[in-house]
Amino acid sequence: MDEAPGTSGALVARTLRRQARPLVGALVIIGLWQVCEAMVPVMIGVVVDRAVATGDPLAFALWGTATALLFVVLGLSFRFGSRILLRCRTVEMHRIRSEIAAHVLAPVGARTGRPVGEVLSLATTDAETVSNVLRQLVFAVAALLGLTVSTVVLVGIDPVLALVVLVGVPLVLAGTQLLAPRLARRSTVQLDAVGDATAVATDLVRGLRPLQGIGGQDAALAGYRRRSRAASDAAVDSARSEGLLVGVANGLSGLFLAVVALLAGLRAAQGEIGVGELIAVVGLAQFFAEPIRMATDLIADLARSRAAAGRVVDLLATPPLAEDGPLPAPGATGPPALEVDAVTTGPLRGLTLEVEPGRTTAVVVDDPAAAATLLALLRGERRPDAGAVRLDGADLVDLGVAARAARLLVDDHGTDLFEGTLRSNVDPAGRLDDDRLGVVLEASAATDVADLDPAGVERPVSADGTDLSGGQRQRLALARALAADPPGLVLHDPTTAVDAVTEQRIAAGLAALRRGRTTLVLTSSPALLDAADVVVHVREGRVVARGRHAELLADPAAAAYAEAVLR
């Protein structure tokens, strides 16, 4: 894949470079179409002078046939040139979308800070807008070619009229170009507002069920309406700027055409050009309106493409979430050893934590920020300011992403499901047979979710599991982590959305299924803590107690632990 461009101009240039070969073909064929368009009034003038005026049937048949052939070439050239151009745009649009998807979905992730809906808007609307630069270039060149041919013909008919055209066309284009920066700014504001509204709409759909559960759907809908109204206002503002640009262009081109037509009429009245030449000149003057209008539209389109390209470039420039180190896996084969050695970073203050190979360690963290920081360290998303996090004795951030993934899976609290079935969400790779899948579903108490539908594990699941409850989504996410069967597994609050009875089942199932494997669970659930081999209490960024759950509850020196898990 090409290196990500650093500016909007570089992205546009790369788009043109990648489609250069087919684009040349489109340029030639669309250029031929525009030349044929320019020759139509000339051909009509020739027919009048050499066939109609002379009354010669043979000349009429000859030039009539030539006119018909001209229209055939005109129609076919536009059709096939447009087909090539459409393919170029479609291919480039797909490549930009794939690049955005690859950046966001890379193993190291992307620290975009953007909602999912906005990223979706970038990968669809903005990618399409950027690819439109191919059309803009082809039709701009075709318009210039048509203007050039028309000017040459005019020089042959009357040099004075040709001089007027050569001076007038650049002045019209320069006048419209002055408004392009304003339109580009308005287009950027519009795209940002649309992306924001799309993001809110996506989040609203994803969270509709829990919002209804707490009666918050009206407040969420009001927030979406505000953003939608802002997007609408931005679109109107952008359309107003575009309308001003088009209005100025049409006014200037209309004035220009009136001047050309007036001069041509005067020259014909003075006998300096013939009737057929007058028809050709007036027809060419009218034809000039099309390339000028085309150039004006292309200026507006280019402003939008540059704005969209800037947004895409900003996304592609976002840094990775996790560091991808140069080291391979250390070569250990058994359950991994995980060690947090005197780590100081953020809210962590000299945290030392050892997760013994083959055992389940539960960690109670009083501060959510400290838990989030610990998870970021375990995912390799940040380096500690002091100390180290080691996996099998190697510094975790120095290991490659693939090396870390082969030994350790960090499953976040957030639940991400995709459209498919229960089976495809739990076992996306399709590696588990029915017996093993049943064991995983039982350990995560997800059998209840399958049993609610006659289709069982083939039960359909909507995008992001919006047709499931929070507890059902959480159990499926846990089942997916267990189905991966990694040597080392980190879980973060895997039972917060289930009832106490289900939590007991999950605790027992997790302990049985992960026996002999390294497991770290960040939780305050008494059921999970009681099932763990060892419990560690982290308070104010450091370990303050360690032992079995029952021992810590009975230890007067660990009163803070009892308060943390029993409150």
C-alpha positions in Angstrom: 0.0 0.0 0.0 1.2 3.5 -0.8 2.6 5.7 1.9 -0.1 7.8 3.5 0.0 11.4 2.0 0.8 14.3 4.3 -1.4 17.0 2.8 -4.7 17.2 0.9 -2.8 18.2 -2.2 -0.6 15.1 -1.9 -3.6 12.9 -1.6 -5.2 14.4 -4.7 -1.9 14.1 -6.6 -1.6 10.4 -5.6 -5.1 9.8 -6.7 -4.3 11.1 -10.2 -1.0 9.2 -10.3 -2.5 5.8 -9.4 -5.1 6.1 -12.1 -2.8 7.7 -14.7 -2.9 5.0 -17.4 -6.7 4.6 -17.7 -7.1 8.3 -17.1 -5.1 9.1 -20.3 -7.5 6.9 -22.3 -10.5 8.7 -20.7 -8.9 12.1 -21.4 -8.4 11.2 -25.1 -12.0 9.9 -25.6 -13.7 12.6 -23.6 -11.5 15.2 -25.3 -12.7 13.8 -28.7 -16.3 14.2 -27.5 -15.7 17.9 -26.6 -14.0 18.5 -30.0 -17.0 17.0 -31.7 -19.3 19.2 -29.6 -17.3 22.2 -30.8 -17.5 21.1 -34.4 -21.3 20.9 -34.4 -22.0 24.6 -35.1 -19.1 24.6 -37.6 -20.6 21.7 -39.4 -24.0 23.3 -39.5 -22.4 26.4 -41.0 -20.6 24.4 -43.6 -23.9 22.6 -44.5 -25.6 26.0 -45.0 -22.8 27.4 -47.1 -22.0 24.4 -49.3 -25.3 22.5 -49.5 -28.3 24.6 -48.6 -27.1 27.9 -50.2 -26.0 26.0 -53.4 -29.0 23.7 -53.6 -26.7 20.9 -54.7 -28.3 17.5 -53.7 -25.0 15.6 -53.8 -23.3 18.2 -51.5 -26.4 18.0 -49.2 -26.1 14.2 -49.0 -22.4 14.4 -48.5 -22.4 17.0 -45.8 -25.5 15.4 -44.2 -23.7 12.1 -43.9 -20.7 13.9 -42.4 -22.9 15.5 -39.9 -24.5 12.2 -38.9 -21.1 10.6 -38.5 -20.0 13.6 -36.3 -23.0 12.9 -34.0 -22.2 9.2 -33.9 -18.6 9.8 -32.9 -19.9 12.5 -30.4 -22.3 10.1 -28.7 -20.0 7.0 -28.6 -17.0 9.0 -27.4 -19.0 10.4 -24.5 -20.4 7.0 -23.6 -17.1 5.0 -23.6 -15.0 7.8 -22.1 -17.5 8.2 -19.3 -17.4 4.4 -18.8 -13.6 4.4 -18.4 -13.8 7.4 -16.1 -16.4 5.8 -13.9 -14.3 2.8 -13.5 -11.3 4.9 -12.5 -13.4 6.7 -9.9 -14.9 3.5 -8.5 -11.5 1.8 -8.2 -9.9 4.8 -6.5 -12.9 5.3 -4.2 -12.5 1.7 -3.2 -8.8 2.0 -2.6 -9.2 5.1 -0.4 -11.9 3.3 1.6 -9.7 0.3 2.0 -6.9 2.5 3.1 -9.1 4.1 5.8 -10.3 0.7 6.9 -6.8 -0.8 7.0 -5.6 2.2 9.1 -8.5 2.0 11.6 -8.5 -1.9 11.7 -4.7 -2.4 11.8 -3.4 -4.7 14.5 -1.9 -1.6 16.2 -5.2 0.3 15.9 -5.5 4.0 15.3 -5.9 6.7 17.9 -8.4 8.7 15.9 -10.5 10.1 18.7 -13.4 10.1 16.3 -16.8 8.4 16.8 -17.5 5.3 14.7 -20.1 7.2 12.7 -17.7 9.9 11.7 -15.1 7.4 10.5 -17.9 5.7 8.5 -18.7 9.1 6.9 -15.0 9.6 6.0 -14.9 6.1 4.4 -18.0 6.7 2.3 -18.9 10.4 1.5 -15.4 11.8 1.8 -13.7 9.0 -0.1 -16.2 9.5 -2.9 -15.7 13.2 -3.0 -11.9 12.8 -3.2 -12.2 10.4 -6.1 -14.3 13.0 -8.0 -11.1 14.8 -8.7 -10.5 12.3 -11.6 -13.7 13.5 -13.2 -12.7 17.1 -12.6 -9.4 16.7 -14.3 -10.7 14.9 -17.4 -13.6 17.3 -18.0 -11.4 20.3 -17.3 -8.9 19.2 -19.9 -11.7 18.4 -22.3 -13.2 21.8 -21.8 -9.9 23.5 -22.5 -9.4 21.3 -25.6 -12.9 22.3 -26.8 -12.1 26.0 -26.2 -8.8 25.7 -28.0 -10.4 24.0 -31.1 -13.1 26.6 -31.1 -10.6 29.4 -30.8 -8.6 28.0 -33.7 -11.7 27.8 -35.8 -12.6 31.4 -34.9 -9.1 32.6 -35.9 -9.7 31.1 -39.3 -13.1 32.8 -39.5 -12.3 36.2 -38.0 -9.1 37.1 -36.0 -10.9 39.9 -34.2 -13.5 37.6 -32.8 -10.8 35.1 -31.8 -9.0 37.8 -29.9 -12.1 38.7 -28.0 -12.5 35.1 -27.0 -8.9 34.7 -26.0 -9.2 37.7 -23.7 -12.7 37.1 -22.4 -12.5 33.4 -21.4 -9.5 33.8 -19.0 -11.3 36.9 -17.4 -14.4 34.8 -16.8 -12.5 32.0 -15.3 -10.4 34.3 -13.1 -13.5 36.0 -11.8 -15.0 32.6 -10.7 -11.7 31.4 -9.2 -11.8 34.3 -6.7 -14.7 32.6 -5.0 -13.3 29.1 -4.8 -11.5 29.5 -1.4 -14.7 30.6 0.2 -16.5 27.5 -1.1 -13.7 25.2 0.1 -14.0 26.6 3.6 -17.8 26.2 3.6 -17.4 22.6 2.2 -15.0 21.7 5.1 -17.5 23.0 7.6 -20.3 21.1 5.9 -18.4 17.8 5.8 -17.4 18.2 9.5 -21.0 18.8 10.5 -22.3 15.9 8.4 -19.7 13.6 10.0 -20.6 14.8 13.5 -24.3 14.1 12.8 -23.6 10.7 11.3 -21.5 9.8 14.4 -24.3 10.8 16.8 -26.9 8.9 14.7 -24.8 5.8 14.7 -24.2 6.0 18.5 -28.0 6.6 19.0 -28.9 3.5 17.0 -26.3 1.4 18.8 -27.4 2.5 22.3 -31.2 2.8 21.7 -32.1 -0.2 23.9 -30.3 1.0 27.0 -31.4 4.6 26.4 -35.0 3.3 26.4 -34.3 1.4 29.5 -33.4 4.5 31.4 -35.8 6.8 29.6 -33.0 8.8 28.0 -34.1 8.5 24.4 -35.7 11.9 24.3 -32.6 13.7 25.5 -30.4 11.7 23.0 -32.8 12.5 20.2 -32.7 16.2 21.1 -28.9 16.1 20.8 -29.1 14.5 17.4 -31.6 17.1 16.3 -29.2 19.9 17.2 -26.3 18.3 15.3 -28.6 17.5 12.3 -29.7 21.1 12.3 -26.1 22.3 12.4 -25.3 20.0 9.4 -28.3 21.3 7.6 -27.3 24.9 8.2 -23.8 24.1 7.0 -25.1 22.5 3.9 -27.3 25.6 3.2 -24.3 27.9 3.8 -22.2 25.7 1.4 -24.9 25.7 -1.2 -25.3 29.5 -0.9 -21.6 29.9 -1.6 -21.8 27.5 -4.5 -24.9 29.3 -5.8 -23.0 32.6 -5.7 -20.1 31.0 -7.6 -22.4 29.6 -10.3 -24.4 32.9 -10.5 -21.3 35.0 -11.0 -20.0 32.5 -13.5 -23.3 32.5 -15.5 -23.5 36.2 -15.4 -20.0 36.8 -16.6 -20.3 34.1 -19.3 -23.7 35.5 -20.4 -22.2 39.0 -20.8 -19.2 37.5 -22.6 -21.5 35.6 -25.0 -23.6 38.7 -25.7 -20.5 40.6 -26.6 -19.3 37.9 -29.0 -22.7 37.5 -30.6 -23.0 41.3 -31.1 -19.6 41.6 -32.7 -20.3 38.6 -35.0 -23.6 40.2 -36.1 -21.8 43.5 -36.9 -19.1 41.7 -38.9 -21.7 39.8 -40.9 -23.7 43.0 -41.5 -20.5 44.6 -42.9 -20.0 41.6 -45.2 -16.8 40.6 -43.6 -18.1 37.0 -42.8 -20.7 34.9 -44.7 -24.0 33.5 -43.5 -22.6 30.1 -42.7 -19.7 31.7 -40.9 -22.1 33.8 -38.9 -24.0 30.7 -37.9 -20.7 29.0 -36.9 -19.6 32.0 -34.9 -22.9 32.3 -33.0 -23.0 28.6 -32.5 -19.4 28.6 -31.2 -20.2 31.5 -28.9 -23.1 29.5 -27.5 -20.8 26.4 -27.3 -18.4 28.5 -25.2 -21.0 28.6 -22.5 -20.7 24.9 -21.9 -16.9 24.6 -21.3 -17.0 27.8 -19.2 -19.9 26.4 -17.1 -18.0 23.1 -16.9 -14.9 24.8 -15.7 -16.9 26.7 -13.1 -18.5 23.5 -11.8 -15.1 21.9 -11.7 -13.7 24.7 -9.6 -16.5 24.1 -7.1 -16.0 20.3 -7.2 -12.3 20.7 -6.8 -12.8 22.8 -3.7 -15.0 20.1 -2.2 -12.5 17.4 -3.1 -9.7 19.3 -1.5 -11.7 19.7 1.7 -12.6 16.0 1.8 -9.0 15.1 1.1 -7.9 17.2 4.0 -10.2 15.2 6.3 -9.0 11.9 5.0 -5.4 12.9 5.4 -6.0 14.0 9.0 -7.5 10.5 9.8 -4.7 8.6 8.1 -2.1 10.7 10.1 -3.5 9.6 13.4 -0.9 7.7 15.5 -1.3 4.0 16.3 -3.0 2.9 19.5 -0.4 0.2 20.3 3.3 0.2 19.7 4.6 -2.5 17.3 8.0 -3.5 18.6 10.7 -5.3 16.6 11.1 -8.4 18.8 9.5 -11.8 18.1 7.9 -13.9 20.8 10.5 -15.2 23.3 9.7 -18.8 22.3 7.9 -19.9 25.5 5.4 -22.7 24.9 3.5 -23.1 28.3 1.2 -20.6 30.0 2.8 -17.1 29.8 4.2 -15.2 32.7 3.0 -11.7 33.0 4.8 -9.2 35.2 4.2 -5.5 36.1 7.4 -4.3 37.6 7.5 -1.1 39.7 5.4 0.8 37.0 4.8 4.5 37.5 2.6 6.2 34.9 -0.6 8.2 35.2 -2.4 7.1 38.4 -0.1 4.1 39.0 2.5 4.6 41.6 5.2 2.0 41.6 2.7 -0.8 40.9 4.3 -4.3 41.1 2.1 -7.2 40.1 3.0 -10.8 39.1 0.5 -13.0 37.3 1.8 -16.5 37.8 1.7 -18.8 34.8 -1.2 -21.2 34.6 -3.2 -19.5 37.4 -6.1 -17.1 37.6 -5.3 -13.7 39.2 -8.1 -11.3 40.1 -7.3 -7.6 40.6 -9.5 -5.1 42.4 -8.7 -1.6 41.4 -10.4 1.2 43.4 -9.7 3.9 40.8 -11.3 3.4 37.2 -8.5 5.6 35.8 -5.9 3.3 37.3 -7.7 0.2 35.8 -7.8 1.9 32.3 -4.1 2.7 32.6 -3.2 -0.8 33.5 -5.2 -2.2 30.6 -3.5 0.3 28.2 -0.1 -1.0 29.4 -1.2 -4.6 29.0 -2.4 -3.9 25.4 0.9 -2.2 24.6 -0.8 1.1 23.9 1.6 3.1 26.2 5.0 2.9 27.7 5.3 3.4 31.5 7.2 6.4 32.6 9.2 4.1 35.0 9.3 0.4 35.4 8.3 -2.2 32.9 5.6 -4.6 31.8 7.0 -8.0 30.8 5.5 -11.0 29.0 7.6 -14.1 29.3 10.5 -12.0 30.5 10.5 -9.7 27.5 9.4 -6.0 27.7 5.9 -6.1 26.3 6.1 -2.9 24.2 9.3 -4.2 22.5 7.5 -7.3 21.2 5.7 -7.1 17.9 2.0 -7.0 17.8 1.7 -10.5 16.4 4.1 -11.8 19.0 2.0 -10.3 21.8 -1.3 -11.5 20.2 0.0 -15.1 20.0 0.6 -15.2 23.8 -1.8 -12.6 25.3 -5.4 -11.5 24.6 -6.7 -8.4 26.3 -10.5 -8.3 26.2 -11.9 -4.9 27.0 -15.1 -4.2 28.9 -16.8 -2.7 25.9 -18.8 -5.2 23.8 -18.5 -5.1 20.0 -20.7 -7.5 18.0 -21.3 -7.7 14.3 -24.1 -8.7 12.0 -24.3 -12.5 11.6 -25.2 -15.3 14.0 -24.4 -16.3 17.5 -22.0 -18.8 16.2 -20.2 -16.4 13.9 -19.9 -13.8 16.7 -18.5 -16.4 19.1 -16.3 -18.2 16.6 -15.6 -15.8 13.7 -12.9 -18.1 12.2 -15.2 -21.2 12.4 -12.6 -23.3 14.1 -14.8 -24.9 16.9 -16.8 -28.0 16.5 -20.3 -28.2 18.1 -19.0 -29.9 21.2 -16.3 -27.3 21.9 -18.6 -24.5 21.1 -21.1 -25.9 23.6 -18.4 -26.0 26.3 -17.5 -22.3 25.6 -21.1 -21.2 25.7 -21.7 -23.1 28.9 -18.7 -21.5 30.6 -19.9 -18.0 29.7 -23.5 -18.8 30.5 -24.3 -17.9 26.8 -26.3 -21.1 26.3 -29.3 -19.1 27.7 -29.0 -16.7 24.8 -29.0 -19.6 22.3 -31.8 -21.4 24.0 -34.1 -18.5 23.6 -34.4 -19.0 19.9 -35.3 -22.1 17.9 -32.3 -21.5 15.6 -30.0 -21.9 18.6 -26.4 -20.9 17.8 -27.6 -20.0 14.3 -29.8 -17.3 15.8 -29.3 -14.1 13.8 -27.6 -11.1 15.4 -28.0 -7.6 14.2 -25.1 -5.2 13.8 -23.6 -4.4 17.2 -26.1 -6.8 18.8 -28.8 -4.1 19.0 -31.4 -6.9 19.2 -29.8 -8.3 22.4 -29.8 -7.1 26.0 -26.6 -5.7 27.6 -26.2 -8.9 29.6 -26.6 -11.1 26.5 -24.0 -9.0 24.6 -21.6 -9.2 27.5 -21.9 -13.0 27.7 -21.3 -13.4 23.9 -18.2 -11.2 24.1 -16.9 -13.3 27.0 -17.7 -16.5 25.0 -15.7 -15.1 22.0 -12.7 -14.4 24.3 -12.9 -17.9 25.7 -13.3 -19.5 22.3 -10.0 -17.9 21.2 -8.4 -20.0 23.9 -5.3 -17.8 24.2 -2.4 -18.9 26.5 -2.8 -15.6 28.4 -6.2 -13.8 28.8 -7.0 -10.4 30.4 -10.6 -9.7 31.2 -12.1 -6.4 32.4 -15.4 -6.5 34.4 -16.9 -9.4 32.3 -20.0 -9.8 34.4 -21.3 -6.3 35.3 -24.4 -6.7 33.2 -25.6 -10.1 34.5 -27.5 -11.1 37.6 -25.9 -12.7 40.6 -27.0 -16.3 39.7 -25.6 -16.0 36.2 -22.4 -14.4 37.7 -21.9 -17.5 39.8 -22.2 -19.8 36.8 -19.7 -17.7 34.8 -17.2 -17.7 37.7 -17.3 -21.5 37.9 -17.2 -21.9 34.2 -14.3 -19.5 33.7 -12.3 -21.2 36.5 -12.9 -24.6 34.9 -12.2 -23.7 31.3 -9.1 -21.6 32.1 -7.5 -24.1 34.5 -3.9 -24.4 33.6 -3.8 -21.2 31.6 -2.8 -17.7 32.7 -5.8 -15.4 33.4 -6.0 -11.9 34.8 -9.4 -10.5 35.7 -9.9 -6.9 36.7 -13.1 -7.1 38.7 -14.9 -6.3 42.0 -17.3 -9.2 41.6 -17.3 -11.4 44.8 -18.1 -14.5 42.7 -15.2 -14.0 40.3 -12.9 -13.0 43.2 -13.8 -16.1 45.2 -13.1 -18.4 42.1 -9.6 -16.8 41.5 -6.4 -18.5 42.7 -5.1 -15.2 44.0 -6.6 -11.7 44.5 -4.6 -8.5 44.4 -6.0 -5.2 45.8 -4.7 -2.0 44.1 -5.3 1.2 45.9 -3.9 4.7 45.0 -1.9 3.1 42.2 0.0 0.4 44.2 -0.7 -3.1 45.7 -1.9 -2.9 49.2 -3.1 -6.5 49.8 -2.7 -10.0 48.2 -4.2 -13.4 49.0 -7.3 -15.5 48.6 -10.7 -13.7 48.6 -11.9 -15.3 51.8 -8.5 -14.6 53.6 -8.6 -10.9 52.6 -12.2 -10.5 53.8 -11.2 -12.1 57.2 -8.0 -10.0 57.6 -8.5 -6.9 59.7 -5.5 -5.3 58.0 -7.3 -5.5 54.7 -10.4 -3.7 55.7 -10.2 -1.5 52.7 -10.5 -4.6 50.5 -13.7 -5.7 52.1 -15.1 -2.1 51.7 -14.2 -2.1 48.0 -15.8 -5.5 47.1 -18.8 -5.5 49.5 -20.1 -1.9 49.1 
